[in-house]
Amino acid sequence: MLKKIINAIKNGNISSITDLCEIVDASPEIVKMMVEDLVGRGYLKEVNIGGSCSCGSSCKGCAGCNHSKKGGLVFWELTEKADSIGGRK
């Protein structure tokens, strides 16, 4: 499943946790844990792009929301280390 996440991000098919849930057929909670694991291992890095979700400043962390509690929307980038798992585009 980790390879599927890496490859989906590499291919640019992801705009939310919900997209990843569909690809790996798992719940948002599981996918968030997998993404956090990949970030922790150094395969992905979070990129805060600013902006806001539809919740505004009172984000509830809805399923599929990439809003960071630190403020702003968060997306992910592959690191060089990701080459050993899923490859890079």
Beta strands, then each sheet from edge to edge (+ up, - down):
strand 1: 44-50
strand 2: 73-78
sheet 1: 1+ 2-
end
